[in-house]
Amino acid sequence: MIDVRDLDVELGGMAVLDAVSTHIDEGRFVGLVGPNGAGKSTMLRAIGAVLKPDAGTVSLDGESVHDLPSRAASRRVATVPQDTSLSFDFDVRDVVAMGRTPYRSRFRSSVDPAGEEAIERALDRTETEEFADRSISAVSGGERQRVVLARALAQDTPILLLDEPTASLDINHQIRTLELVRELADEGKTVIAAIHDLNLAAHYCDELLLLSGGRILESGPPERVLTEANLAEAFDARAVVSRHPVTGAVYVTALPERGGDREGRVHVIGGGGTVSRLLYVLSVAGYEVSAGALGEGDSDLETARLLGLDSVAVEPFSPIGSEAREAVAELIGAADVTVIGDCEVGTGNLANLECARASDALVVVEDRPFAERNYAGEAARELYGALVERGTVVGSGEVLGAVASAMERNP
């Protein structure tokens, strides 16, 4: 459907696109992602014949889009720009009707039943019909964004280009808009959208093009494009790539840079969400952090995975078996400090505390008396008491300092 070959674009004496080539099949929803200034908007403008490239070609079904008459190009490609400000004061319905301009004769006015149907359908699908008779100057920025999308839908083209289509929308209408765009692609329309939110792009798009420095760094399915290495190269950012626990889509979590003044390894024992924040704080501080054993579905385990930490997982509501126990013992053996969170202890996870006995340095977090969270009886009480005698007991807000002190005592 769309073939881009060796596209070069210079703006203000600077190369914005450099030998960009890609092929996009009919009925695909393709997301353009990348840092600001990567060339996403410029690429959309070149594909839509709004901007003529300095070199290279953009072909639609074998025809150069830049050789097509304006009216012919507008029957093939509709664009929703990033800037949706309008310099005229028409009713919303009239603005949407402007999408039918490529189909109207310049020399005679005629009834356009297909056009009227397209306008009503566009108003309905974008949920703008309720304020169709309102002046465009009287609607909000988010509503105006939806009106401009409706105008593009009324244009009834096989190709739709969207530049940051959710930028002015609240979260509810972000989802509704991308659900609509996904439906349009499923119905056969080819969609290319510059999308700032990587997680929305991964969830809704069939393919992604990752632009960086005016070139395509990677292209293909989201799981191939959104890797930690690619994100580090394109955005110069530290990020963890995982799977969203609900949707199963690729999920990107951006992290602050690690602090340069903290070194060492810390193993954290927790569960039930008691150490999620602690895992984050220790990781950002610069420590190499591990966690476990934790049951599948536990929020502490999900946090560890989102942060890209080494972790030991077991089946939910199952005791820690010999293999998992060995893995925990190995992580504790490699750690300089072991932190025991303010978690509940039962017979299923008692093995975590047993493994902690081998730690060279212990920090015990106690916000609640152990008796309130002990479900493993006298054996657990005695074991916990022995760990407390060897370790440093602190509240949850004092862990970072306690870990630093333990590191100093046990270099």
Buried (B, 14 or more C-beta within 10 A) or exposed (E): BBBBBEBBBBEEEEBBBBBBBBEBEEBBBBBBBBBEBBBBBBBBBBBBBBBEBBEBBBBBEEEEBBEBEEEBBBBBBBBBBBEBEBEEEBBBBBBBBBBBBBBBEEEEEEEBEEBEEBBBBBBEBBBBBEBBEBEBEEBEEBBBBBBBBBBBBBBBBBBBBBBBBBBBBEEEBBBBBBEBBBEBBEEEBBBBBBBBBBBBBBBBBBBBBBBBBBBBBBBEEBEBBBBBEBBEBBBEBBBBBBEBEEEEBBBBBEBEEBEEEBEBBBBBBBBBBBBBEBBBBBBBBBBBBBBBBBBEEBBBBBBBBBBBBBBBBBEEEEBBEEEBBEBBBBBBEEBBBBBBBBBBBBEBBBBBBBBBBEBBBBBBBBEEEBEEBBEBEEEBBEBBEEBBEEBBBBEBEBBBEBBBBBBEEEE
